[in-house]
């Protein structure tokens, strides 16, 4: 169980919010304009289904990475933030390995 109900990431022009209570990750511009939601409002699995996501990150390719606690997985969304019209700084170090599902 996560310590909080929200995980927030800001990278470049992107702000991503993991909202575990609503089973979704929402993406906004740094100005607060809504861009897209992944998952929610009910728990799910599969391509865009999330269950209690608790963390968000950007990988070395600029793709959104979600810690999906309820489904016990890390989801790498194949959609790079630049495809959403946002600039996202890539993670500096991608040498850590983890089990994940890539979509």
Secondary structure as UniProt FT lines:
FT   STRAND          6..11
FT   TURN            12..13
FT   STRAND          14..19
FT   HELIX           20..22
FT   STRAND          24..29
FT   TURN            30..31
FT   STRAND          34..39
FT   STRAND          53..58
FT   TURN            60..61
FT   STRAND          63..68
FT   HELIX           69..71
FT   STRAND          73..80
FT   HELIX           81..84
FT   STRAND          101..102
//
